[in-house]
Amino acid sequence: MAISSEFGTPTTSRTRNSHRGMAFLVEALVVLAFLMTSLAVFVQLFSSAQLQGMRATRLSEAVMAATNTAEQFSANPASVQPSATENGLTITCTVEEEPHTSGKLYNATITVRDGDTELYTLHTARYVSANGGRL
């Protein structure tokens, strides 16, 4: 049985099909490697973004705690507690008095910590006249 040359021999068509199948397999593996690499990059990117978001939230809480303590200090410098805890954060407030001829200047340093890590420090001052602010 003779096969014409325009259709090729049976072994030639099998070789072409196996090359096509092999090429498809190589392309599929390249696409799979690209997708796996992309997935690894995206997972790392999203976990980093989540960590940054948690840090930003904690810093925002620290700023709010320091602001609340500064408002208490502004209302009455003598009534501020030297140490307090709020939302798991430790707030320390050191107040120094500077006597002047017509009153006192109170300087406060408010530090907010999360464990051993210092998150935020706020410096503020308030002057109280000798007559208590009365005219």
N, C-alpha and C positions, 0 to 999 in steps of 0.2 A: 504494500500500500504506500503510495507515494504522496507526499504533501507538497503542495506548491510552495515555491520560495517566497511568495509575497505574504503568506501567513506565518512563515517561520517554522521552525521545528518545535515539537512539543517541549523539549528541554529548554529552549530559549524563552518560551512564554512562562515557564515555571520560574526561571531565573529572574525575569522581569517582575513577576508577582512577588517573589520573595524579597527583591530589592525594594519594591514599593512598601511591603509590609514592614521591612526593617526601617525604612525611612520614616514611616508613620510612628513606629515605636520610639525612634530616637527623638522625633519632634515632640511626642507626648511626654517623654522623660524630661526634655528641656523645659517644656511648659510647666510640668510638675515641679521641677527644681526652682523655676522662677516664682511660682505661686508659694512654695514653702518658704523661700527667702523673703518674699513680700509679707507673708503672714508673720514671720519672726520679727521683722522690722516693725510692723504695725502693733504687735503685742508689746514690744519694748516701748514704743512710742506712747501707747495708751497707758501703760503702767507708770511711766514717767509722768505723764500728765495727771494721773490720779494722785500720785505722791505730791506733786507740786500743788494741786488743789487742796490736799489735806494740810500742807504746810501753810498755805495762804489762809485757810480757815482758822488755824490755830493762832496765826499772827493777828488776824482780825479780832479774835477773842481776847488776845493779850492787850491790844490797843484799847479795846472797849473797857477792859478791867482797869487799865491805867487811867483812862479818862474818867471813869467813875470815882476812882480814888482821888484824882486831882480835883474833881468837883467837890468832894467832901472836904478836902484840904482848903479849897477856896472859901467854902462856907464857914469853916471854923478850923484853923490850923492846929489848935490844941486837941481837937477831938479825933484826929486820924489815928487809927490803930497802926502800930509799927509792923504788924504782919497779919495777913489774912489769906484765905483760900477761896477761890471762885472758879467753878468749872474745871477743877483739877489743876489750876494754875496757882502758884504761890506769889503773892503780892507783898513786897516789902517797901515800906515808906520810911525814909530817914528824914527827920525835920531838924534843921539847925536854926537857932534864933540869933539875930544880930540886933542888939539894942541900939537905938538911936535916941537923940534928945527928945524927939516928939513922938516916938512910938517904937515898934519892933518890925523888923523885916524877917519873915519866915521863908527859908529856902527848903524846898523838898525835892528829894530824889526818889522817884517811884520806879521800882524794878519789878518786872514780871518774869517769872521763871516757870519752865515746864520741866520738873525734875532738876537736873543739874544744868540744863541749857537755858541761858538767858535769852528771852525772846524780844523784850522791848524795855527801854529805859526812857523815862520822861523826867525832865527837870522843870520845876515851876517855882514861883515865888509869890508871896502875898505880903503886902505892907499893912500893918494895923496901927492906927494912930493911938496916941496915949489916952485920948478921951473915948476910945472905942468906936470911932467913926461918927460920934455925935457932934453937931455944930454948936 
